[in-house]
Amino acid sequence: MLHYERLEHFEHESGLTGGGQMDVYIEPIEPSPELYVIGAGHVGLHLARLAHEVGFRVHVVDDREKFANLDRFPTAVEVVADEIPAWLARTPLPQHAYVVIVTRGHTNDLEALRALAPRDLRYLGLIGSRAKVARIYDALTADSVPGEYLKRVHAPIGLDIGAVTPQEIAVSILAELIAVKHGKIASRDAGELSMKWHNLKT
């Protein structure tokens, strides 16, 4: 908010009458959020479609050309068919980026999170059961990935709405992205992560 006061000498010189004070509210216009979908399977497909509808600029990355192509993702601004770790290693992502890891397997998820966890991103989420997330966290911790990196990850990904099908899971993920975008959900704090990680392992 900006505050202005109309000065008497200005009114006299300009011939204006009135005076007083004025508050001006300025709402910044943010660029369309960038969403990187790492994995072009069923969940990635439905998430990309839904996210485009609500204004995200969608980028899709997968190592399978039959999945990562413009026929399946016609509204994406970028579709990349490449080895995921290699692409992530050479590609800088903006700090305001939202990134979801929804690949087809444990190894790809692990390597993607290894590459992305150190980065300063608006959102980073990892799909998987609680047990799978715990195994990935244990592997990264054993490889000396700092715990403070992992506590920023939204995992298991998405809001808990009881989602089962790929379409429902995509809705739960998008709901969490929107909540982060509007400041309704912050990054996971250390206490929550520790409790969640403990629950995963017990």
Secondary structure, DSSP 8 states (H G I E B T S, - for coil): -EEEEE-HHHHHHHT----EEEEE---------EEEEE--SHHHHHHHHHHHHTT-EEEEEES-TTTSSTTT-TT-SEEEES-HHHHHHH----TT-EEEE--SSHHHHHHHHHHHTTS--SEEEE-S-HHHHHHHHHHHHHTT--HHHHTTSB-S-S--S---SHHHHHHHHHHHHHHHHTTSS----HHHHHHHHHHHH-
